[in-house]
Amino acid sequence: MPPPPPPKKDTTFDLFLHPHIPGNFDANSSRLSPGITMIHAQGQHAVSTAPAANGYPAKPHLSESPPRSFHDICVELRDKVDAFLAEDPKTDVLRNVQEQLRVSMGVVDEALATYRCVTPTTCASAQSGQVADAPTCDSLEQISLSYNGGKDCLVLLIMLLACLARRFPSSKTNGSNGSNGAADAKSFPDEFQAVYIVSKHPFAEVDDFVATTSSIYHLNVKRYAMSMKQGLEAYLADRPSVKAIFVGTRRTDPHGEKLTHFDPTDSGWPDFMRVHPVIDWHYAEIWAVSLILI
């Protein structure tokens, strides 16, 4: 079966990404009103911009406040996830969310371990001299994220960034970040690559939200206003090293009923592995983890 369809009309502008976002929240539609403004945890604002050409997403204009580093964001999310998983669940919903998180983060970690540069000579980082005299390289160029700003993608993104903080422990000696192997010499990545296939009838607010959150979370997103198949073909032509893509599809989504955690694309489609960490999540669990962790 083909890769999942483009964003549906009910794509959520997730209030819980930053609970203090100003704007009108409609409980019935789960949306913020147009003209949303994202606020960084340290007070930085990012405002809307128009979409750019295929392969080059618009970048929001940021205020003069310095952005938070990718490392700091990942570590903060890792700490939130670890703290939540260590809690004694008070309800069945929380217990289910903890179980789903453990399974899904295991899937994410397996994908990160599988789709990594194996030898220095096969990755661009090594060829550029960034990974010298190393038997293996933890370059992320073989794996990407399908990102459309929806609530399922946001939950997947949070898990992915938390897993990156576990997998690429800081080389800093900061005690608060040293619980997961601060002495490791591997350098932390600066960003994570992603692809945004624009729907046939896009909403300007969706484009703005994707651009803004991509900037906040250091996603290197390439945007394609094409069909799903054409967009993926164009993306893999631009990023030929990509072998796997994280997708936020759930079982109840179109074409999702028979998917597993790892599914290659069907014949006739661009060739890559689809990774579905949240395939077995339920709607209530998606919202619960949004409230708790984001």
N, C-alpha and C positions, 0 to 999 in steps of 0.2 A: 504494500500500500504506500501511497505517496507521503512525503513529509507533511506535517500539520498545516492547516490552512492559515492564511494571514489573519491579523487581529480581527476579532468580532466587534460588533458595534458597541458591546457593553464593556469594552476595555476600561479598566479602572484607573483613575488618577488617584493613586493610593494615599489617602489621608495619613496613614500610619507611617509613611516613610519618614516624615518629620511631624509629629503630632501638633506642633505649634504653628503649622502653616496657616497664614491668614487666608480667608476665603469662605465662600458659602458651601457647606457640605449638605448634600441632599441624601438623606438616609434611604430613600426609596431607590435612587439610581446609583448610589455609592460613588458619586462623582463630586469633584470640586468644580465650582463654576469656572467659566473661561477667564483667562487672564491670571492664572495662578502664579504665585511667586514662591519659589523654593528658598528655604533658609538653611544654611549650613549650621551645624551644631555650634560653631564658633561665631555665628552671626553673619556669615557671608551670604549675600544675595545673588541669585542667578535669575535673569529675566529672559523672556521669550525672544526667539529669533525666527526668521523664516527658514524653511527647508532649503537644503543645497542640492547640487546635482548628484546623480547616481554615483555611489562610491565615496562621497564626501559629505558626511552629515553636517548640519549646521551646528555651530558651537554657541552656547549662550554667552551673553555678555556678563562678565563677573565684576563685582565691586572690587575696590582696592584691597580688601581684606585678603590675606594670603590663604589659599585653599589648603585643606588638610591633605596630608600625603596619603597615597594608596596604602602604604604600610600601616599608618595609624588607623585608618578606617577598617582595614581587615582585622587588625588586632582587637579593636573595640568590639567588632561583631563576634569574633571568636570568643572573647571573654563573656559576652552576653549569652551566647549559645551554651558555653560550658557551664555557666552559672545556672541557667535554666535546666539543663540536663541533670545537674546535681541536686535539684530541688525534689522534695517529696511531693508528688502530684496530689492535689486535693480533690480533683474531679476526674471522671472518666475521659473527658475531653482533653485535659492536660496530659493525662497518661498516654492517650492515643497520639497526641502531638509529639511527646517525647519519643515514643516508639518510632513514629514516622521520621522524625529528625535523625535518629540514629541510623535507620536504614538508608535514608536518602543521602546523608553525608558519607556513608560508606560507599554508595554508588559514585558520588562526586569524587571521593578520594581514589577509588579504583580507576576512574577515567583519567584523573590527573596523573596517576602512576603509569597507566598503560600508554597514554598518548603524550609521551615526553621524548625529548631528544635522547637517543641511545648513545651515540658517539659524537665527539666534538666536531668531526668532519662533516656531519650531516645536517648541522643547523646553522642558521645565519649568524647566531650569536657567537658560535665558535669561530666561524670563518672570519668574523670581524675582529677577532682577537679578544672578545670579552670573556671567553671561557678558555683560558690557556692551560695546557698540560693537565686536563681533567679527564678521567676515564668516562664520566657521564656528565650530562648537562641537563639542567632542569628548565630548559627553555619551554615556554608555553605556546610556541608558534604552531603546534599541531592540533590545538584544541581551541574552540571558540564557543560563543554563546549566542543563541538566537534571542534577541531582546526586542520586545515591542511595548514595554511599559505596563503590561498587564499585571494583575495581582499575582498570578501564578509565577510569572517571570521574576517578579520582585522577591518572592519567597525563595525561589531558586538562586537568585543572585546573592541573597544574604548567606545562604548555605555555602555557596561557592567561595565567597570572599572569606568566610570563617575558615573553610578548609585550606585556603591559600595561606592563611596565617599559621596554621598548624604545619603545613607542608614546607613553607619557606620561613622558618623561624628567623627572627631578627638577629643580626650579628652584633647589635648594640648590647651594652651591658646594663641597660635599664632594667632594674629588678622587676618592675611591674610587668615587663613583657618577656621575662626570661624563663617562665615556667615551662615552656615547650621547646627548650633547646636553644637558648640565646647564643651558645658558643659556636653554633654551626656557622661555617664561613660562607655559605651560599648567600648571594645577594638577593634581596627581595625585589620582585618585579615592579615596574613602574605603572603598569596598566594591564588590563585584560581585553583581548580583542573580541568583538561582537559584530553581528550582522542584524540589520533591521530591514525587513522586507515590507514595504509600505502597502497597505491594503488598497483595493481597487477604488474605494471611496473613502479616502483618508480624512480624518478630523485634524484640523490645525492644532487643537489642544494636545492630541496624541503626539504629533511631531515635536511640539514644544516640550512636552513632558519627557519624551525619550532623549531629546538633546540635553535638557537640563540635568536629568538624573545621570545620564552618561558622563557628563562633566563632573558631577559631584563624586561619582563612584569610580572615576578614572577608567571608563570603558572606551576603548578605541573602536567606535562603531562606524561601520560603513553602511550607508543607506541606499536602497535600491527601490525605485518606483517602477516595479515590473511585476510580472506574474511570479508566483512562488518559484516555479521551475527556472524561469529566466534569471530571476534574482540570485538564486543559489548558484547557477552556472557562472554568472558574472562575478559573484563573490569568490568562488573557488578559482576563477581565472586571475583575480586580483591577489588571492591568498592561496597559492597552490600548495603550500605546506600544510594546510588544514586537513586533518584526517577525521576529526570528530567534532560534533556541535551539540552543546547542551540545549535541550528544548523543554519548555515548561508545559508540555502537554499532560493532561490528566485523562483518566480512563473514560470519563463522560464526554470528552471532546470528540468532534468528528474524526473518524478513523483511529480513535484511541482504544477501542475495546480489546484489540488483540496485541497491543504493544507490550514490550517488556522493557527492562531498564536499558538494554542495549539492542538496537535494531539497525542493521544496515539499510540504506535506501533501496527502493525497488529498482528493477531493471528499467532503463530509460531515463532515470533521474540522475542528477549529479552524485557521484560516488563518495559517500562519507558515512561514518557511524553516527546514528542519532542516539543521544544519551538522555534518558527520561527519568531523572531523579524523583520527580513528584507525580509519577504516573498513577500511583495508588492513593494519593491524597484526596480527602473529601473537602467540600467547600467550607464546612465549619472549621476544619483544621487549618486551612489556608488563612482564614480570617483570624483564628486564634493566634497563630504564630505571628501574624502581622501586628496584632495588638501587643504581644508580649516582647517581641524582639526588634521591631522596626521603629 
